[in-house]
Amino acid sequence: MNITDIKVRKLFDEGPMKAIVSVTFDGQLAVHDIKVINARDKFFIVMPSRKNPDNTYRDIVHPINAQFRGVLEEAVIAAYNKELELAEEAAETEASEAETVTE
């Protein structure tokens, strides 16, 4: 199964959750609401889940083995870092343009 697309749907500045991501596999299956988390100076992903009646959570979809989880996590975190870089560049450009207008 190949990862064919990763879309960073939302970035967060505050708290441990840093992004919500959608991943497409083989151009045919999309998994939404994968979370990028930063805790204890480490980034990792949390798969989409739902709350059970007993207040526990259960993943709706998840990798079956550690090897694929590693591949998925690496790809999602790389996409997050790239999107974060683009957002920072856009903010710098916007700030620069605003500064030019006020001069």
PyMOL CGO cylinders between C-alpha atoms (Angstrom):
from pymol import cmd
from pymol.cgo import CYLINDER

trace = [
    CYLINDER, 0.00, 0.00, 0.00, 1.48, 3.33, -1.07, 0.3, 1, 1, 1, 1, 1, 1,
    CYLINDER, 1.48, 3.33, -1.07, 0.84, 6.75, 0.40, 0.3, 1, 1, 1, 1, 1, 1,
    CYLINDER, 0.84, 6.75, 0.40, -0.18, 8.84, -2.60, 0.3, 1, 1, 1, 1, 1, 1,
    CYLINDER, -0.18, 8.84, -2.60, -1.18, 12.11, -0.91, 0.3, 1, 1, 1, 1, 1, 1,
    CYLINDER, -1.18, 12.11, -0.91, -0.95, 13.82, 2.46, 0.3, 1, 1, 1, 1, 1, 1,
    CYLINDER, -0.95, 13.82, 2.46, -2.97, 16.96, 3.17, 0.3, 1, 1, 1, 1, 1, 1,
    CYLINDER, -2.97, 16.96, 3.17, -2.33, 18.97, 6.32, 0.3, 1, 1, 1, 1, 1, 1,
    CYLINDER, -2.33, 18.97, 6.32, -5.84, 20.19, 7.00, 0.3, 1, 1, 1, 1, 1, 1,
    CYLINDER, -5.84, 20.19, 7.00, -5.21, 22.37, 10.05, 0.3, 1, 1, 1, 1, 1, 1,
    CYLINDER, -5.21, 22.37, 10.05, -2.21, 23.61, 12.03, 0.3, 1, 1, 1, 1, 1, 1,
    CYLINDER, -2.21, 23.61, 12.03, -2.28, 24.47, 15.75, 0.3, 1, 1, 1, 1, 1, 1,
    CYLINDER, -2.28, 24.47, 15.75, 0.14, 26.76, 17.62, 0.3, 1, 1, 1, 1, 1, 1,
    CYLINDER, 0.14, 26.76, 17.62, -0.91, 25.98, 21.18, 0.3, 1, 1, 1, 1, 1, 1,
    CYLINDER, -0.91, 25.98, 21.18, -0.98, 22.68, 23.04, 0.3, 1, 1, 1, 1, 1, 1,
    CYLINDER, -0.98, 22.68, 23.04, 0.46, 19.28, 22.16, 0.3, 1, 1, 1, 1, 1, 1,
    CYLINDER, 0.46, 19.28, 22.16, -1.72, 18.72, 19.07, 0.3, 1, 1, 1, 1, 1, 1,
    CYLINDER, -1.72, 18.72, 19.07, 0.09, 20.39, 16.18, 0.3, 1, 1, 1, 1, 1, 1,
    CYLINDER, 0.09, 20.39, 16.18, -1.93, 19.34, 13.11, 0.3, 1, 1, 1, 1, 1, 1,
    CYLINDER, -1.93, 19.34, 13.11, -4.81, 17.36, 11.69, 0.3, 1, 1, 1, 1, 1, 1,
    CYLINDER, -4.81, 17.36, 11.69, -3.93, 15.44, 8.55, 0.3, 1, 1, 1, 1, 1, 1,
    CYLINDER, -3.93, 15.44, 8.55, -5.64, 13.38, 5.85, 0.3, 1, 1, 1, 1, 1, 1,
    CYLINDER, -5.64, 13.38, 5.85, -3.73, 10.61, 4.06, 0.3, 1, 1, 1, 1, 1, 1,
    CYLINDER, -3.73, 10.61, 4.06, -4.66, 8.97, 0.76, 0.3, 1, 1, 1, 1, 1, 1,
    CYLINDER, -4.66, 8.97, 0.76, -3.51, 5.43, 0.00, 0.3, 1, 1, 1, 1, 1, 1,
    CYLINDER, -3.51, 5.43, 0.00, -3.10, 4.11, -3.55, 0.3, 1, 1, 1, 1, 1, 1,
    CYLINDER, -3.10, 4.11, -3.55, -5.19, 7.07, -4.77, 0.3, 1, 1, 1, 1, 1, 1,
    CYLINDER, -5.19, 7.07, -4.77, -8.26, 5.16, -3.60, 0.3, 1, 1, 1, 1, 1, 1,
    CYLINDER, -8.26, 5.16, -3.60, -8.65, 5.29, 0.18, 0.3, 1, 1, 1, 1, 1, 1,
    CYLINDER, -8.65, 5.29, 0.18, -8.55, 8.40, 2.36, 0.3, 1, 1, 1, 1, 1, 1,
    CYLINDER, -8.55, 8.40, 2.36, -8.05, 8.38, 6.12, 0.3, 1, 1, 1, 1, 1, 1,
    CYLINDER, -8.05, 8.38, 6.12, -9.02, 11.65, 7.80, 0.3, 1, 1, 1, 1, 1, 1,
    CYLINDER, -9.02, 11.65, 7.80, -8.33, 13.09, 11.24, 0.3, 1, 1, 1, 1, 1, 1,
    CYLINDER, -8.33, 13.09, 11.24, -4.86, 11.71, 11.86, 0.3, 1, 1, 1, 1, 1, 1,
    CYLINDER, -4.86, 11.71, 11.86, -3.37, 13.95, 14.56, 0.3, 1, 1, 1, 1, 1, 1,
    CYLINDER, -3.37, 13.95, 14.56, 0.24, 15.12, 14.79, 0.3, 1, 1, 1, 1, 1, 1,
    CYLINDER, 0.24, 15.12, 14.79, 1.20, 15.35, 18.46, 0.3, 1, 1, 1, 1, 1, 1,
    CYLINDER, 1.20, 15.35, 18.46, 4.31, 16.84, 20.09, 0.3, 1, 1, 1, 1, 1, 1,
    CYLINDER, 4.31, 16.84, 20.09, 4.94, 15.55, 23.60, 0.3, 1, 1, 1, 1, 1, 1,
    CYLINDER, 4.94, 15.55, 23.60, 8.18, 15.09, 25.53, 0.3, 1, 1, 1, 1, 1, 1,
    CYLINDER, 8.18, 15.09, 25.53, 10.11, 16.71, 22.68, 0.3, 1, 1, 1, 1, 1, 1,
    CYLINDER, 10.11, 16.71, 22.68, 8.97, 14.02, 20.25, 0.3, 1, 1, 1, 1, 1, 1,
    CYLINDER, 8.97, 14.02, 20.25, 6.53, 14.09, 17.35, 0.3, 1, 1, 1, 1, 1, 1,
    CYLINDER, 6.53, 14.09, 17.35, 4.19, 11.16, 16.75, 0.3, 1, 1, 1, 1, 1, 1,
    CYLINDER, 4.19, 11.16, 16.75, 0.82, 10.48, 15.14, 0.3, 1, 1, 1, 1, 1, 1,
    CYLINDER, 0.82, 10.48, 15.14, -2.48, 9.43, 16.68, 0.3, 1, 1, 1, 1, 1, 1,
    CYLINDER, -2.48, 9.43, 16.68, -4.93, 7.58, 14.49, 0.3, 1, 1, 1, 1, 1, 1,
    CYLINDER, -4.93, 7.58, 14.49, -8.62, 8.55, 14.30, 0.3, 1, 1, 1, 1, 1, 1,
    CYLINDER, -8.62, 8.55, 14.30, -10.67, 7.09, 17.13, 0.3, 1, 1, 1, 1, 1, 1,
    CYLINDER, -10.67, 7.09, 17.13, -14.10, 7.17, 18.69, 0.3, 1, 1, 1, 1, 1, 1,
    CYLINDER, -14.10, 7.17, 18.69, -15.25, 7.24, 22.26, 0.3, 1, 1, 1, 1, 1, 1,
    CYLINDER, -15.25, 7.24, 22.26, -16.89, 4.09, 23.59, 0.3, 1, 1, 1, 1, 1, 1,
    CYLINDER, -16.89, 4.09, 23.59, -19.83, 4.10, 26.04, 0.3, 1, 1, 1, 1, 1, 1,
    CYLINDER, -19.83, 4.10, 26.04, -17.39, 3.22, 28.86, 0.3, 1, 1, 1, 1, 1, 1,
    CYLINDER, -17.39, 3.22, 28.86, -15.40, 6.44, 28.12, 0.3, 1, 1, 1, 1, 1, 1,
    CYLINDER, -15.40, 6.44, 28.12, -12.46, 4.59, 26.57, 0.3, 1, 1, 1, 1, 1, 1,
    CYLINDER, -12.46, 4.59, 26.57, -11.26, 5.30, 23.03, 0.3, 1, 1, 1, 1, 1, 1,
    CYLINDER, -11.26, 5.30, 23.03, -10.84, 2.83, 20.19, 0.3, 1, 1, 1, 1, 1, 1,
    CYLINDER, -10.84, 2.83, 20.19, -8.97, 3.48, 16.94, 0.3, 1, 1, 1, 1, 1, 1,
    CYLINDER, -8.97, 3.48, 16.94, -11.26, 3.43, 13.92, 0.3, 1, 1, 1, 1, 1, 1,
    CYLINDER, -11.26, 3.43, 13.92, -8.36, 2.62, 11.59, 0.3, 1, 1, 1, 1, 1, 1,
    CYLINDER, -8.36, 2.62, 11.59, -4.74, 1.80, 12.39, 0.3, 1, 1, 1, 1, 1, 1,
    CYLINDER, -4.74, 1.80, 12.39, -1.57, 0.28, 10.92, 0.3, 1, 1, 1, 1, 1, 1,
    CYLINDER, -1.57, 0.28, 10.92, -1.33, -3.46, 11.48, 0.3, 1, 1, 1, 1, 1, 1,
    CYLINDER, -1.33, -3.46, 11.48, 2.43, -3.60, 12.07, 0.3, 1, 1, 1, 1, 1, 1,
    CYLINDER, 2.43, -3.60, 12.07, 5.18, -1.42, 13.50, 0.3, 1, 1, 1, 1, 1, 1,
    CYLINDER, 5.18, -1.42, 13.50, 7.01, -1.19, 10.18, 0.3, 1, 1, 1, 1, 1, 1,
    CYLINDER, 7.01, -1.19, 10.18, 4.08, 0.42, 8.36, 0.3, 1, 1, 1, 1, 1, 1,
    CYLINDER, 4.08, 0.42, 8.36, 3.31, 2.64, 11.36, 0.3, 1, 1, 1, 1, 1, 1,
    CYLINDER, 3.31, 2.64, 11.36, 6.88, 3.93, 11.11, 0.3, 1, 1, 1, 1, 1, 1,
    CYLINDER, 6.88, 3.93, 11.11, 6.54, 4.60, 7.38, 0.3, 1, 1, 1, 1, 1, 1,
    CYLINDER, 6.54, 4.60, 7.38, 3.22, 6.38, 7.89, 0.3, 1, 1, 1, 1, 1, 1,
    CYLINDER, 3.22, 6.38, 7.89, 4.44, 8.39, 10.87, 0.3, 1, 1, 1, 1, 1, 1,
    CYLINDER, 4.44, 8.39, 10.87, 7.60, 9.50, 9.04, 0.3, 1, 1, 1, 1, 1, 1,
    CYLINDER, 7.60, 9.50, 9.04, 5.62, 10.60, 5.96, 0.3, 1, 1, 1, 1, 1, 1,
    CYLINDER, 5.62, 10.60, 5.96, 2.98, 12.47, 7.97, 0.3, 1, 1, 1, 1, 1, 1,
    CYLINDER, 2.98, 12.47, 7.97, 5.52, 14.28, 10.14, 0.3, 1, 1, 1, 1, 1, 1,
    CYLINDER, 5.52, 14.28, 10.14, 7.56, 15.23, 7.04, 0.3, 1, 1, 1, 1, 1, 1,
    CYLINDER, 7.56, 15.23, 7.04, 4.41, 16.66, 5.43, 0.3, 1, 1, 1, 1, 1, 1,
    CYLINDER, 4.41, 16.66, 5.43, 3.63, 18.54, 8.66, 0.3, 1, 1, 1, 1, 1, 1,
    CYLINDER, 3.63, 18.54, 8.66, 7.15, 20.03, 8.77, 0.3, 1, 1, 1, 1, 1, 1,
    CYLINDER, 7.15, 20.03, 8.77, 6.90, 21.10, 5.13, 0.3, 1, 1, 1, 1, 1, 1,
    CYLINDER, 6.90, 21.10, 5.13, 3.49, 22.71, 5.69, 0.3, 1, 1, 1, 1, 1, 1,
    CYLINDER, 3.49, 22.71, 5.69, 4.78, 24.48, 8.81, 0.3, 1, 1, 1, 1, 1, 1,
    CYLINDER, 4.78, 24.48, 8.81, 7.72, 25.83, 6.81, 0.3, 1, 1, 1, 1, 1, 1,
    CYLINDER, 7.72, 25.83, 6.81, 5.39, 27.09, 4.07, 0.3, 1, 1, 1, 1, 1, 1,
    CYLINDER, 5.39, 27.09, 4.07, 3.12, 28.74, 6.65, 0.3, 1, 1, 1, 1, 1, 1,
    CYLINDER, 3.12, 28.74, 6.65, 6.10, 30.49, 8.27, 0.3, 1, 1, 1, 1, 1, 1,
    CYLINDER, 6.10, 30.49, 8.27, 7.36, 31.70, 4.88, 0.3, 1, 1, 1, 1, 1, 1,
    CYLINDER, 7.36, 31.70, 4.88, 3.88, 33.01, 4.03, 0.3, 1, 1, 1, 1, 1, 1,
    CYLINDER, 3.88, 33.01, 4.03, 3.69, 34.85, 7.36, 0.3, 1, 1, 1, 1, 1, 1,
    CYLINDER, 3.69, 34.85, 7.36, 7.12, 36.41, 6.80, 0.3, 1, 1, 1, 1, 1, 1,
    CYLINDER, 7.12, 36.41, 6.80, 6.15, 37.49, 3.29, 0.3, 1, 1, 1, 1, 1, 1,
    CYLINDER, 6.15, 37.49, 3.29, 2.89, 38.96, 4.54, 0.3, 1, 1, 1, 1, 1, 1,
    CYLINDER, 2.89, 38.96, 4.54, 4.69, 40.83, 7.33, 0.3, 1, 1, 1, 1, 1, 1,
    CYLINDER, 4.69, 40.83, 7.33, 7.28, 42.12, 4.85, 0.3, 1, 1, 1, 1, 1, 1,
    CYLINDER, 7.28, 42.12, 4.85, 4.59, 43.31, 2.43, 0.3, 1, 1, 1, 1, 1, 1,
    CYLINDER, 4.59, 43.31, 2.43, 2.66, 45.02, 5.24, 0.3, 1, 1, 1, 1, 1, 1,
    CYLINDER, 2.66, 45.02, 5.24, 5.86, 46.76, 6.36, 0.3, 1, 1, 1, 1, 1, 1,
    CYLINDER, 5.86, 46.76, 6.36, 6.49, 47.97, 2.79, 0.3, 1, 1, 1, 1, 1, 1,
    CYLINDER, 6.49, 47.97, 2.79, 2.96, 49.39, 2.51, 0.3, 1, 1, 1, 1, 1, 1,
    CYLINDER, 2.96, 49.39, 2.51, 3.27, 51.36, 5.77, 0.3, 1, 1, 1, 1, 1, 1,
    CYLINDER, 3.27, 51.36, 5.77, 6.59, 52.96, 4.78, 0.3, 1, 1, 1, 1, 1, 1,
]
cmd.load_cgo(trace, "trace")
